[in-house]
Amino acid sequence: MNWLTAVNTRLSRWAMYIACTGLAGLVFVVDYSVIMRYVFNNAPPFAEQTALLLVIIVAMFGASAGVRDIGHIGMDTLVVFLPARARKYVDLIVNCINFTFGAVLFAGCSLMAESVYPMTIPTLGISTAFRYLPPIIAGALIMLFSIEHLLALFADKKVIRSWH
């Protein structure tokens, strides 16, 4: 399990770096678009689609890093009142749901990417399938991170968070 934790720690960090870079790029593209549109009356045609791709990148990679760091939305205020054994079952259920979500995200977006591959985003000149690449990667990461959490749960170990 140590090798999985080491790999997941690096992957989680890189997911967060990609999300942060995407957010910085999103700020730049939106600011550039606003300035070009309202100051120079010359809106760039690529800005909206680029911003959409960056939002997808930020959301998907940020969400996958959040799953690894146990930063996803939870009902911790209720769970802390449960006995230790019941908390373990809740953790098991949550991690199974996370894994299932990652699997559905991966499979669904893979099918969508395959079906729209011949189509292009006109303003960017790239395949529409690129919109589905971040969710495909994020789905794989979420499954991998959920496996780590499940293994740690069965081994009665606490998962080490990437940023702490």
Secondary structure by P-SEA (a helix, b strand, c coil): caaaaaaaaaaaaaaaaaaaaaaaaaaaaaaaaaaaaccccccccaaaaaaaaaaaaaaaaaaaaaaaacccccaaaaaaaccaaaaaaaaaaaaaaaaaaaaaaaaaaaaaaaaacccccccccccccccaaaaaaaaaaaaaaaaaaaaaaaacbbbbbccc
